[in-house]
């Protein structure tokens, strides 16, 4: 985790922007499938941006953050690119999201003990 914390902010920002561009390009990769495989999706990333921007000079609300990630208003993205979820996709998503509970508990514990620190979900998403 220390290596990630020492990563230059400009490098991290460039990688983040590349990730967002990739997500915008790969509209065929449904959010529900991302949730089923990794426990997060475009909307989660937007929610993390909203949370990270709180208390800054330029806070973003949920809609603004999602528009940033999707490259268009979320309603437009949903209408153009989102297909209805199948029962199997919903089942996989529920199983995958349940695995995030450990991360949420760690985030909460860290936030209580080190409020100025980034939560583990932001600093070590691969754990």
Protein Blocks (a to p, Z undefined) as FASTA:
>chain_A
ZZmmmpcfklmmmmmmmmmmmmmmmmmlcfklmmmmnopafklmmmmmmmmmgopabdcd
fklmmmmmnopafklmmmmmpccddfklmmmmmmmmmmmmmmmmmmmmmmmmmmmbccfk
lmmmmZZ
